[in-house]
Amino acid sequence: MNNTLAGISFPGFDYAATEIIRFKETIEFFSIMLKDGHVIHYSPADISSFRNWLLHNAIPDVAASCAEQIITTIRHLSV
């Protein structure tokens, strides 16, 4: 399977960045939602490199999105 986007691939990961909708990182693994609706779990040997690969390929981080929504809501409530 081709797992490249803009010439970047992640060794040992069986999915292309274009197949991923979003991800959530936990202490032990990444939960990844694919465009086909499946959720997979992946434990890379190099967590930091895998996270950077996801972010470089503009895959949204669920935790970061939730944090931004909470901050926005709090700002609106405090006005």
N, C-alpha and C positions, 0 to 999 in steps of 0.2 A: 504494500500500500504506500502511496506517495504521501509523505508527511512533511512537505515543504510549503513554505509561504515566503515569498520574497527571498528565496535562496536559503532560508533557515530551516533546519530540521531538528527534531529532538530525538536523539538516539534511544531506541527501546520503546518508544511510544507509538502505538499502532494507528493513530488517528491524525488526520490533517487538521491544522488550525481552522481551516474553513468548515470543518464538520462540528465545531464546538460553538455552543451558544453562550455559556457562562460557566464559571467555576467557583467553588468555595474551598478554601484551604483549611484543614484541621491540623492538629499536631502530628498525626501519623500519615495522612494521605490527603489527596485532592478528590473532591466530588466534582464530576464534570458532566454537565448536561449537553448531550449531543443534539443536533438538529433533527434527528429522527425520533426524539423524545426519550431515548434511553439515558439513564444516568449510570456512569461508570465510576469506579474508584481506582485511583492510580497512586502508587507509592514510588516516586522516583528516588534514585540513589542520591541525586543532588537536588534537594528541594529548592534552593535559591535559584539555580539555573533554570529549572522547570517553570517556576513562578515568573521569572524574567522572560522566558520564551512566550508564555501565555500573554503577559502584559505587552510585550513587543508586538505581538500579533493582534492587539486590541481586543482581547477576550475579556469581557467584563467580570470583575470580581464581585460576587454577590455581597460579601461582607462590606466592602467599600461602598457599594451602592446603597445598602441599608443605612450605613452610618451617615451618608450624605443626606438621605431623606429625613432622618431623625434630627440632624442639625438644622435643616431647612424648616422643619415643623416647629422646633423650639424657637427659632428666630421669629417666625410668624406669630407665635403665641406671646412672645415677650414684647411685641410692639404695642 
